[in-house]
Amino acid sequence: MVFLLTITSTQTGMCDRAAMVSCAYELQHYVTAAANVEIIQVQMLCPPAISRSGKWSLEDLDRITCFQGVVTEESAVVYRTSQGVYKIGDLDLRKKKTSRVWFSKKRLENHQPRMSEPAHKSTAHQMYAPLYLKPASVLRANSQ
């Protein structure tokens, strides 16, 4: 699954910006680790194979829950969106299981953005809350 996050920079006030994350683990990490952004909305990009609609759809994400079987090694992840509920995995949800919520709108509403030291004012374009940005020293060393 791919997720589209609508974000606002807490340092510049720039709004209607977006971040894309490629899986539920990365979404969970972004929500907890991204600095200097307020996450306004999270949407899930649903491929036709998941939505069974014959086309791609962008749906507001309500909740992601992971289920693990108690007796079996099977698991399942359930994605609840504004337009449907999608299950990926082999676990029969009628059987005894444990669950863990990975994402919910409620948690997002209660989330306080993590702030870092104010960045110097720059006229150059910059990324907001980059999680995988390499330090300039590493980039200079690799270019020589």
N, C-alpha and C positions, 0 to 999 in steps of 0.2 A: 504494500500500500504506500501511496505517496500522500503527504499532507502539506497543505498550503496554509501558512500562518500569516494573518494580517497583523502587522506590528507598527508601533509608534516609537520613535527614538525619544528616550527620556532626556537626552542631552540637547538635542536640536529641536525637538518638537515636530520633526518631519513625520507626517502620518501617511496612511495608505501605502505603506511599504510592505514587502512580502519576504518571507523566508520559506524555503522548501526543505522538507526533511523526508527521508526515504523509507522510514519504517517506524513502528511503534516504539522501539527502544530509543531511536534517535529523537523522536518527539518527546519522550519522557526526559531525556538528557537535555534537550534544548530548553524545555520549560524550566528546568531546575538550574541550568548552567549559564544560559544566555544573560549577558549583562547589558544594562542601559537600554533595554527595550521593554515596552509594555505589550503583551500579547492580547490583541483585541478579539480575534476570532481564529478558530481552527476549522479547516475544511478538509475532507478526505476526497481524493481523486479516485473514483471507483471505475475500474475497467469493466467492459461489457460482460466478461466471464463472472464477475462478482455480482454486479447489479442485475444481471439477466434482462437488461433492457435493450440490448443490441447496440448500445452506444455508451461512450464515456459520460460520466456525470460527476459534478462537483457538489458535494453534500456537506452541510454543517455537521460537524462531529459532536456528538453528545457524550459518548463514553466508550472506553476500551476496557474490556475485562478479560483476564486470562484465567482459564480454568484448568486444573490439574486433577486427574483421576486419583482417587485414594487407593483403590485396589489395582488399577492398571497404570501403565506408564503413559497412557494417552493424554493428550492435552488439546485445548481448543482456545482460540481467541475470538471474542465476539465484539464486533464493531457496531455500535448503535449510532445511527445518523438521523437527520431530520426526515429522511425519506425511506428508511428501512433498517433492518437488522441483518447483519452478515456474519456468518460463522465460518472460520477457517480452522480445520483440524478434525481429527477423528473421534474425539471424546463424545460419547453419548451424554448429553447434558441432563438426562433423566437419572443417571447413575450418581452415586456418592462422589463428591468432588470438593476440592478447595478452590477458592477464587481470590483474585487480587485485582483491584482496579488500577489500571495503568494511567488512565486519563479520564477526567470528567469535567464538564462545564463548571460544576460547583467549585472544584479545586482551582480551576483557572480564574474564576471570579474572585476567589480568596487569595490568589497568588500575589505576593509583593515582588515587584521587579528587583533584581539584584543590581546594585550600583557599583561602578568602579570609579577610579580616579578620573576627574574630568580630563578629557583629551584636549590637546592644544588645538586652537582654531586653525583650520587648514582650508585652503581653497580647493584642494584636490578632492576628488570623490572618494568616499570611503564606504566600507561595508558596515552594516549594523549588526552587532552581536555575532561576529564570525567565530565559529567554534573550531575551525580547522585552519586558521591563518598562521602561517609560519613567520617567525621573527625575521626582520630585515637582515640580520647577520647570517642566518641560514641561507637566505636567498642570494646574498652577495657571494658567499662561499661556493654555492653550487654553480654560479654563473662564470666563475674563473677557470 
